[in-house]
Amino acid sequence: MTDVKTELRRHALARRDLVTHEEAHAAAMAIARRGLALVEEVAARSGLEAPVVSVYWPIRSELNTRPLIDALARKGYQIALPVMHKIRRPLVFRDFAPGDDLVKGPFGLSEPADDKAARDPDILFSPLAAFDRKGYRLGYGGGIYDATLAELRPKGRVTAVGVAYSCQEADHVPTEPHDQRLDYLLTERETIIPV
């Protein structure tokens, strides 16, 4: 299973790395529009007046979520960024607003400082390496989002949204018992509701 996942991850990330600057910019704008609409829809359907929305801060060639963060902030949503402490352990989510300083975490990621309030998200946007239309994601191998969703879901309703370029789609993502299914997938082309 590990070899299959490693190979799929390698191919999907290689495809993602080929996205041009112009394509990346257009995709980020599309995700901002589609992501904001999805948050508004989920909040209305769930009766959440002020949902906490976690959005990842992009690294490497990940789809840029900073325009989505800005759009959510303009609408007054509470935003939290993930903070990673350990591999295979749940993330912590800390408050963030555009313009806030970020610090380098222990894994080199840009994260809110420890003095920012921690809170559980109602809606969580997740990066990924590959995805399929059943709602399964292949991450980077650390099991962090799976551990996070496994901890959050028993506490109450959390909506998990994978964010990726359409070129990262796979026919089938191999799964193991710990793998958590996503509720939605957003690409630059469409919003996918897994079946």
N, C-alpha and C positions, 0 to 999 in steps of 0.2 A: 504493500500500500504506500509506503513512504517513497519508494522509487517512482511510482505513478504520479503521486502528488508533486514530487520534486520536478519531474519532467514537465508536467502541466504548468506549474508555477513558472518555470524557466521560459517556456514558450509564450505564455500570456504576458509576462513582464517584458519580454523582448518585443512583442507587438506593441505594447503600451509605450515603450521607449521610442518607437518610430513616429509617434504623433507629432505633427509639426507645431510650431509656436502658434500659427494662425488657427489651426484646428483646436489646440488646447484652449486658446482664448475664447473661441466660439462655444466650446463645450462647457467652460466655466460659467459663461453667461446663461446657457441653456439650463444648467444644473441649478443656478441661482433662481431662475423663474420657476422651474418645475419643483424644486425642493421647497420653496416658499409656499407654493400652491398645495403641496402634499402636507406640509405642517399645518396649514390652515384647515385642510380637509380632515386630517386626523384629530386635530384639537376640537373641531366642531362636532364630529361624530362621537368622540369620547367624552364630551362635556368638559374639556379642560380649558379653563379661562386663561390660565397663564402657564402653559407647559414649559418645562425645562428642556431645552434642545441641545444635545451634545453634537458637535461637529468636529471632525478631526482637522488639525492644522497640517496642510499638505507637505510631504517630503518627496524628494526625487521626482519621478515623473507621474506621481499620483494626480488624479484629476483635481484641479485647484478649487477648493471650497471657500476661499476667502470672499469671493463675491456673494456666496450664499450666506456666510456669516454677516456680511454688511447688510444684506437684504433683511435678514431676520432681526438684526439690531434696529434697523429703521422702523420696523413694525412693532418694536417694543418687546420682542420675545427675550426671555432669560436664556442666555447662551452659556454653555459649559464646555470646556475643552478637556479631553482625556489626559490623564497623567499616568504614566507607566512606572510601576515600582519593580516588578519582577516578571519574568517569563512565566507563562501558564497561570498567572494570577490575575484576578479581576482588576480592571482599571479603577482609578478614582477620578471623579469629575469635579473640576473647579471652575468657579465663575470666571467669565471673560467678557469684555466689551471691546469693540474695535478701538485701538489706541492704547490699550493696556500693554505694559511691558511683559514679555515672555522670558523665561529663563531656560537654560539648557538643563534637561533632566539627566538622570544617570545613564540613559541610553542615547544621549545626544539629541533628543527631540525637543522642540520648542513647546514649553508648557507654562501654564500659570504658576506663579509662586505659591508656596505653601500657606501664605497668609490670606489667600483667596478662599472663600467659603466653598466647602465640598457639598455636593448635592446629587441625588440620583436623577438621571434624565428620564423624561417621559417618552422622548423620541431621540433615537440615537442613529447618527449617520456614520457608517463604517467604511474605511478603505478596504480594498481587497486586491488579490492578484488575479483571480478568475472567478466566474460565477456561472450558474446554469439557471434555467427557467423554472426549476423546482424550488429555487430560493436558497440553494446552498452556495456558500462562498468558500473559496480557498484563500486563506490569508498568507502571511509570510512565514508561517511555521511555528510561531510562538504560542498559539492557542489562547491568546489574550482576549480576543472578542468572544470566543466561545465560553471562556471562564466567566467573563463579565456578564453575558446574557444568562448563563446558568445561575448566576447569583441574583440578577435583577428580576428575572421572570417570576420566581416564587413570591416576591414582594408585592407584585401588582403588575398591571399592564404596562409594558414598554414596547414601543414600536421600533423595530430594527430595520434600517434602510441601508442597503449596500450601494455604494457609489463607484462607478467605473465607466470607462470608455466601452462602447459597444464591441470593439475589437478584442476585449477581454472575455467575451462570452465563450463558454465551452459547451459541447453537447451534453456532457455529464461530468459533474464534479464528484470524485470518489469521496464517500463519507465514512466516518467512524462513529461509534455511539455518542461521543462527546460533542460532535458537530451540531451547532445551533442553526436552525433555518431562519432566513430573513423574511420579514413581512413584505418588503418591497425592494425593488432594485431600480436605481435611476441611472440611465445613461444619457449621453448627449442627444440621443434619438427618441427615447421613450421612457415611460414609467411602466415597469413590469410588476404585475401582481402574480406571484408564484402560484402554480397549480399543482 
